[in-house]
Amino acid sequence: MNFNPQFYDHEVVQKSPQDYNEIIVSPIHILKCWETSMFACEVLDKQGNIKQQDDMEASTLKRYIDCLEIIKRGEEAPKPILGYGIMDNIEIGVGREIVLAAKTLGIEEIPVNIRKAQAEDIQKILK
């Protein structure tokens, strides 16, 4: 199935849009760069694959399924917000379930927001 998801700026970005840039990134690439995050274990297995639904915490699973359905219905979803982690890695500050859902549905690229102050470091990692 072919999906054309629609995105809007998350309310965090809406409060100070001058502090953020939008970039287009592959969900696969985001998750690969995020694997080293201490939070990745909540949704990724040791091989870097999305955990089976039975292995996800209930609240995470609900948000993930909700995101899958939002995209399938063609509704707007908030753009994820990526950050630069203390371990020189990508952190998904907001919207990890959106990234997971996009990968699951085979969506090749999605828009994300990044803080302008971290843009150079984030883009180095994402190359």
TIMAR-966078 format. One record per residue: residue number from 1; x, y, z of N, C-alpha, C in turn. Coordinates in pm, whole numbers, plus 32768, in hexadecimal, padded with zeros to 4 digits. Layout:
BEGIN
+-----+------+------+------+-------+-------+-------+------+------+------+
:  nr : n.px : n.py : n.pz : ca.px : ca.py : ca.pz : c.px : c.py : c.pz :
+-----+------+------+------+-------+-------+-------+------+------+------+
: NUM :    X :    Y :    Z :     X :     Y :     Z :    X :    Y :    Z :
...
+-----+------+------+------+-------+-------+-------+------+------+------+
//
This chain:
BEGIN
+-----+------+------+------+-------+-------+-------+------+------+------+
:  nr : n.px : n.py : n.pz : ca.px : ca.py : ca.pz : c.px : c.py : c.pz :
+-----+------+------+------+-------+-------+-------+------+------+------+
:   1 : 8054 : 7F89 : 8000 :  8000 :  8000 :  8000 : 8059 : 807D : 8000 :
:   2 : 802F : 80E2 : 7FBB :  807B :  815E :  7FB0 : 803E : 81C8 : 800B :
:   3 : 8090 : 81FE : 8065 :  805F :  8263 :  80C3 : 80A0 : 82E9 : 80A4 :
:   4 : 8053 : 8352 : 80B4 :  8084 :  83D9 :  80A3 : 8061 : 8427 : 8123 :
:   5 : 80B0 : 840E : 818C :  808B :  844B :  820C : 8095 : 84E3 : 820B :
:   6 : 8041 : 851F : 8259 :  803E :  85B0 :  8269 : 8073 : 85D1 : 82F5 :
:   7 : 80C2 : 8639 : 82FF :  80FF :  865C :  837E : 80E9 : 86EE : 83A0 :
:   8 : 80E6 : 870B : 8420 :  80E0 :  8794 :  8452 : 814C : 87A5 : 84BC :
:   9 : 816F : 8822 : 84D8 :  81D2 :  883E :  853F : 8199 : 881D : 85C9 :
:  10 : 81E5 : 87D3 : 8617 :  81BF :  87B3 :  86A0 : 81AC : 8834 : 86EE :
:  11 : 815B : 8831 : 8756 :  813F :  88AA :  87A4 : 81BE : 88E8 : 87E0 :
:  12 : 8223 : 8897 : 87FD :  82A2 :  88CD :  882E : 82DF : 8929 : 87C5 :
:  13 : 82DC : 88FE : 8748 :  8313 :  894E :  86DA : 82BB : 89C8 : 86C0 :
:  14 : 8239 : 89B6 : 86CA :  81DC :  8A25 :  86B2 : 81F2 : 8A98 : 8714 :
:  15 : 821F : 8A79 : 878C :  8236 :  8AE1 :  87F2 : 82AF : 8B38 : 87D1 :
:  16 : 8312 : 8AFE : 878D :  8389 :  8B4D :  8768 : 83C1 : 8B1C : 86E2 :
:  17 : 8374 : 8B32 : 8676 :  839D :  8AFE :  85F3 : 8423 : 8B36 : 85C3 :
:  18 : 8448 : 8BAA : 85F3 :  84C7 :  8BE6 :  85CA : 8540 : 8B96 : 85FB :
:  19 : 852B : 8B3C : 865A :  8599 :  8AED :  8693 : 85B0 : 8A68 : 864B :
:  20 : 855C : 8A49 : 85E6 :  8560 :  89C5 :  85A7 : 856E : 89CE : 8510 :
:  21 : 85AB : 8966 : 84D9 :  85B0 :  894F :  8449 : 8569 : 88CC : 842B :
:  22 : 8534 : 88C3 : 83B5 :  84FA :  8844 :  8387 : 855C : 8805 : 8325 :
:  23 : 8571 : 8782 : 8333 :  85BF :  8737 :  82D3 : 8570 : 86B8 : 82AE :
:  24 : 8592 : 867D : 823F :  8551 :  8602 :  8211 : 85B5 : 8590 : 8225 :
:  25 : 8588 : 8527 : 8268 :  85E2 :  84B9 :  828C : 8599 : 8433 : 827E :
:  26 : 85E3 : 83CC : 8261 :  85AE :  8344 :  825C : 8598 : 8310 : 82EA :
:  27 : 8523 : 82D8 : 8307 :  850D :  829A :  838B : 8573 : 822C : 83A9 :
:  28 : 859B : 81E2 : 8343 :  85FF :  8179 :  8356 : 8682 : 81B7 : 8387 :
:  29 : 86A9 : 8225 : 834A :  8726 :  8268 :  8370 : 871B : 82A1 : 83FE :
:  30 : 86AA : 82DD : 841E :  8697 :  8314 :  84A5 : 86A9 : 82A6 : 850C :
:  31 : 8665 : 8235 : 84F8 :  866B :  81C9 :  8559 : 86F7 : 818D : 8563 :
:  32 : 873D : 8185 : 84F4 :  87C6 :  8152 :  84F5 : 881F : 81AF : 854A :
:  33 : 8810 : 8231 : 8539 :  885F :  8291 :  8586 : 8834 : 8296 : 8618 :
:  34 : 87BB : 826E : 8633 :  8782 :  8273 :  86BB : 87A1 : 81F6 : 870C :
:  35 : 87CF : 818C : 86CB :  87E8 :  810C :  870E : 883E : 8118 : 878A :
:  36 : 889B : 8177 : 878D :  88F5 :  8184 :  87FF : 88B8 : 81D2 : 8873 :
:  37 : 8840 : 8205 : 8862 :  87FC :  824C :  88CE : 87D8 : 81EB : 893E :
:  38 : 87E0 : 821A : 89B9 :  87B8 :  81C4 :  8A29 : 8721 : 81AC : 8A2A :
:  39 : 86D6 : 81F8 : 89DA :  8645 :  81E7 :  89D3 : 8619 : 818B : 8962 :
:  40 : 8673 : 816C : 8908 :  8651 :  8118 :  8894 : 861F : 808E : 88BF :
:  41 : 8652 : 805D : 892E :  862A :  7FD6 :  895B : 8595 : 7FCB : 897B :
:  42 : 8552 : 803C : 898A :  84C3 :  8039 :  89A5 : 8472 : 800E : 892B :
:  43 : 84A9 : 8024 : 88B3 :  845D :  8003 :  8839 : 84AD : 7FB4 : 87D1 :
:  44 : 8530 : 7FAC : 87E3 :  8583 :  7F61 :  8785 : 85C1 : 7EE9 : 87CC :
:  45 : 85CB : 7E79 : 8785 :  860D :  7E05 :  87BF : 86A5 : 7E13 : 87B1 :
:  46 : 86EF : 7DAE : 87DC :  8782 :  7DB7 :  87DB : 87BD : 7DBD : 874F :
:  47 : 8770 : 7D94 : 86EB :  879F :  7D9C :  8660 : 8777 : 7E1F : 861D :
:  48 : 8732 : 7E76 : 8666 :  870A :  7EF7 :  862E : 8685 : 7EF3 : 85E4 :
:  49 : 863E : 7E83 : 85F0 :  85BA :  7E78 :  85B0 : 854E : 7EA6 : 8611 :
:  50 : 84DE : 7ECF : 85DA :  846D :  7EF6 :  862F : 843F : 7E7A : 867B :
:  51 : 842E : 7E8B : 86FE :  8403 :  7E1B :  8752 : 837A : 7DE8 : 8725 :
:  52 : 8363 : 7D69 : 873F :  82DE :  7D30 :  8729 : 827D : 7D77 : 8788 :
:  53 : 8201 : 7D83 : 8760 :  81A0 :  7DCC :  87B2 : 8192 : 7D90 : 883D :
:  54 : 819F : 7D0D : 8849 :  8195 :  7CCC :  88CC : 8207 : 7CF4 : 8929 :
:  55 : 8274 : 7D26 : 88F1 :  82E9 :  7D4A :  8940 : 82ED : 7DDE : 8965 :
:  56 : 828D : 7E2D : 8934 :  828A :  7EBC :  8953 : 8238 : 7ED5 : 89D1 :
:  57 : 8260 : 7F3B : 8A1B :  8213 :  7F67 :  8A8E : 818A : 7F97 : 8A5D :
:  58 : 8124 : 7F83 : 8AAD :  8099 :  7F9F :  8A84 : 8086 : 802F : 8A51 :
:  59 : 80BB : 8091 : 8A98 :  80A5 :  811C :  8A6E : 80EE : 813A : 89EA :
:  60 : 8164 : 8102 : 89DA :  81AF :  8114 :  895D : 8166 : 80D0 : 88EB :
:  61 : 8137 : 8057 : 8903 :  80EE :  800C :  889D : 8072 : 8058 : 8870 :
:  62 : 8029 : 8091 : 88CD :  7FB0 :  80DC :  88AA : 7FD2 : 8153 : 8850 :
:  63 : 8039 : 819F : 8874 :  8061 :  8212 :  8821 : 808F : 81E4 : 8796 :
:  64 : 80D8 : 8176 : 8791 :  8109 :  813F :  8712 : 8093 : 8117 : 86B9 :
:  65 : 8034 : 80CD : 86F0 :  7FBE :  80A2 :  86A3 : 7F6B : 811B : 8678 :
:  66 : 7F5D : 817C : 86D1 :  7F14 :  81F7 :  86AE : 7F56 : 823D : 8638 :
:  67 : 7FDB : 8244 : 8638 :  8025 :  8285 :  85CB : 8014 : 8238 : 8549 :
:  68 : 8019 : 81B4 : 8550 :  8001 :  8163 :  84D9 : 7F79 : 8184 : 849C :
:  69 : 7F14 : 818A : 84F0 :  7E8C :  81A5 :  84C1 : 7E7C : 8233 : 848B :
:  70 : 7EBA : 8293 : 84CC :  7EB4 :  831E :  849C : 7EEB : 8327 : 840E :
:  71 : 7F5F : 82E9 : 83F9 :  7F9D :  82EE :  8374 : 7F48 : 82A2 : 830E :
:  72 : 7F16 : 822E : 8334 :  7EC2 :  81DF :  82D8 : 7E45 : 822A : 82AF :
:  73 : 7E0C : 8278 : 830B :  7D91 :  82C3 :  82ED : 7DAF : 8345 : 82A2 :
:  74 : 7E2E : 8367 : 8293 :  7E51 :  83E2 :  824D : 7E41 : 845F : 82A0 :
:  75 : 7E39 : 844F : 8324 :  7E2D :  84C2 :  837D : 7EB7 : 84FF : 8396 :
:  76 : 7EB8 : 857A : 83C6 :  7F36 :  85BB :  83E4 : 7F71 : 8585 : 8465 :
:  77 : 7FF5 : 8578 : 8465 :  8040 :  854C :  84DA : 80A8 : 85B7 : 84FA :
:  78 : 80CD : 85C3 : 8578 :  8135 :  8625 :  8599 : 81BD : 85F9 : 8565 :
:  79 : 820A : 8658 : 8534 :  8292 :  8639 :  8508 : 82E5 : 8613 : 8583 :
:  80 : 8331 : 85AA : 8577 :  838D :  858A :  85E5 : 83F4 : 85FA : 85F7 :
:  81 : 8429 : 8603 : 866E :  8492 :  8663 :  868D : 850F : 8614 : 86B2 :
:  82 : 8579 : 8629 : 8666 :  85F8 :  85E6 :  8681 : 8655 : 8644 : 86CA :
:  83 : 86A9 : 860A : 871E :  870B :  8658 :  8767 : 8793 : 8616 : 8761 :
:  84 : 87F4 : 865C : 8796 :  887E :  862A :  879B : 8895 : 85FA : 8829 :
:  85 : 88B4 : 8579 : 8837 :  88C3 :  853C :  88BB : 894B : 8552 : 88FA :
:  86 : 8952 : 853C : 897C :  89D0 :  854E :  89C5 : 8A39 : 84E6 : 899E :
:  87 : 8A0D : 847B : 895E :  8A69 :  8413 :  8931 : 8A8C : 8427 : 889D :
:  88 : 8A7D : 84A3 : 886C :  8A98 :  84C5 :  87E0 : 8A45 : 8470 : 8780 :
:  89 : 89C6 : 8461 : 87A2 :  896B :  8413 :  8750 : 88E9 : 8461 : 873A :
:  90 : 8894 : 8426 : 86EB :  880E :  8460 :  86D5 : 87B3 : 8435 : 8747 :
:  91 : 8767 : 8492 : 8779 :  86FC :  8474 :  87D8 : 8679 : 849F : 8798 :
:  92 : 8613 : 8450 : 87AE :  858D :  8474 :  877F : 8547 : 84B2 : 87F6 :
:  93 : 8543 : 8535 : 87F6 :  850A :  857E :  8867 : 8473 : 856F : 886F :
:  94 : 8434 : 8571 : 87FC :  83A3 :  8564 :  87F2 : 8385 : 8513 : 8774 :
:  95 : 8329 : 84B5 : 877E :  82F6 :  8473 :  8706 : 833A : 83F2 : 86DD :
:  96 : 8376 : 83AB : 873B :  83B6 :  832E :  8713 : 8353 : 82CC : 86D7 :
:  97 : 82D7 : 82CE : 8708 :  8271 :  8273 :  86D1 : 824F : 8296 : 8641 :
:  98 : 8257 : 8315 : 861E :  8241 :  833F :  8593 : 82AF : 8306 : 853B :
:  99 : 832C : 830E : 856A :  839C :  82D7 :  851E : 838B : 8240 : 850D :
: 100 : 8366 : 81FC : 8578 :  8351 :  816A :  8572 : 82E1 : 8147 : 8511 :
: 101 : 8273 : 818F : 851A :  8200 :  8174 :  84C2 : 8226 : 818C : 842F :
: 102 : 826D : 81F7 : 8415 :  8297 :  8214 :  838B : 82F1 : 81A5 : 8355 :
: 103 : 834D : 8175 : 83A7 :  83A4 :  8107 :  837C : 8351 : 8089 : 8362 :
: 104 : 82F8 : 8069 : 83BE :  82A3 :  7FF2 :  83B1 : 8251 : 7FF6 : 8330 :
: 105 : 8221 : 806C : 830D :  81CB :  807B :  8298 : 821B : 808F : 8216 :
: 106 : 829E : 808C : 8221 :  82F1 :  8097 :  81A9 : 82FD : 8123 : 8170 :
: 107 : 82E3 : 8187 : 81C1 :  82EE :  8212 :  8194 : 8382 : 8235 : 818E :
: 108 : 83AE : 8262 : 811C :  843D :  8275 :  8105 : 8477 : 82F2 : 8146 :
: 109 : 842A : 835C : 814D :  845B :  83D9 :  8188 : 83EB : 841F : 81D2 :
: 110 : 8413 : 8462 : 823F :  83B3 :  84B2 :  828C : 83F6 : 8536 : 82B3 :
: 111 : 83A4 : 859D : 82C9 :  83DD :  861A :  82FC : 83EE : 860F : 8394 :
: 112 : 845A : 8648 : 83C5 :  8473 :  8651 :  8454 : 84A3 : 86DE : 8472 :
: 113 : 8493 : 8705 : 84EE :  84C8 :  8787 :  8519 : 8545 : 876F : 856D :
: 114 : 85A5 : 87CA : 855E :  861D :  87C9 :  85AF : 8637 : 8857 : 85DF :
: 115 : 8671 : 8862 : 8656 :  8692 :  88E8 :  8688 : 8702 : 8923 : 8633 :
: 116 : 86F4 : 89A1 : 8610 :  8759 :  89E4 :  85BF : 87E2 : 89DD : 8601 :
: 117 : 87E5 : 89E7 : 8686 :  8863 :  89E5 :  86CE : 88AA : 895E : 86C3 :
: 118 : 8861 : 88F3 : 86A4 :  889B :  886D :  8699 : 88A2 : 883C : 8609 :
: 119 : 8877 : 888E : 85AC :  8868 :  8862 :  8520 : 88E9 : 882B : 84E4 :
: 120 : 8957 : 886F : 84FB :  89D5 :  8842 :  84BF : 89FD : 87B8 : 84F4 :
: 121 : 89F4 : 87A5 : 8577 :  8A18 :  8725 :  85B3 : 89BA : 86B6 : 8586 :
: 122 : 893B : 86D1 : 8581 :  88D9 :  866C :  8557 : 88EE : 8645 : 84C6 :
: 123 : 8903 : 86A6 : 8471 :  8915 :  8686 :  83E4 : 8995 : 8638 : 83CB :
: 124 : 89FD : 864B : 841A :  8A76 :  85FB :  840F : 8A58 : 8567 : 842C :
: 125 : 8A08 : 8550 : 8492 :  89E6 :  84C6 :  84B9 : 898D : 8485 : 8450 :
: 126 : 8931 : 84D2 : 841A :  88CF :  849B :  83BB : 8908 : 8484 : 832E :
: 127 : 8981 : 84B1 : 8314 :  89BC :  849E :  828E : 89E2 : 840F : 8279 :
+-----+------+------+------+-------+-------+-------+------+------+------+
//
